[in-house]
Amino acid sequence: MTITNYSTLQSTVGDFLNRSDLTSVIPVFIQLAEAQMNRDIRHWRQQRRVSSTADERYEDLPVDFLEAVQFYIDTANGEKTLEFASMAEISRRELKTAGSSGEPEIYTLNSAQIKFFPAPDTAYDFSMIYYAKTPALSDLNTTNWIITHHPDAYLYGTLLHSAPYLAEDSRIAIWAQMYAAAVKNINDESESSIYSGSRLVLRNR
């Protein structure tokens, strides 16, 4: 059976496991595989852009946020890229400046929020490109980009997470190897797509 959507994925997993009594738990295996793929996969198809206005020290992250790619704000002198910094670095600078406000220079992530330093002294438009969680499969959302372009990642990821439940220790290594190969191919494809046809530009500091 060709894997094209949520239903055919469940059927194929049942066929691979040669079990007809797993209807209620296969969706759980898929959910676990999706959590794993969100940790392992970084592909340009996951990238999203969010634009908003920063007028406070903290702004909420998108609910599907995984990892920032690029962050920049509009200033009186044009667009400026903000660099990521650790919480410790921002705390050190806050102590030195007694919490004064100004044009944001750096940011960090804390408690599902973006923290700017210094705190904005006025409203700044900002944009962030980030990796978003891949929408989970369900009876209502039957496809996404991974199952469309890389069904093997879904299949072997799901089988891998079925193994502890079924005590299939003998097949864990095989499924883990196939899943790891699928993820590597996805990430490598993204790197190749992003950098193909262009030369890297080096920035002088």
Buried (B, 14 or more C-beta within 10 A) or exposed (E): EEBEBBEBBBBBBBEBBEBEEBEEEBBBBBBBBBBBBBEBBBBEBBBBEBEBEBEEBEBEBBEBBBEBBEBBBBEEEEEBEBEEBEEEEBEEBBEEEEEEBEBBBBBBBEEEEBBBBBBBEEEBEBBBEBBBBBEEBEEEEBEBEBBEEBBBBBBBBBBBBBBEEBEBEEBBEBBBEBBBEBBEEBBEBBEEEEEEEEEEEEEEE
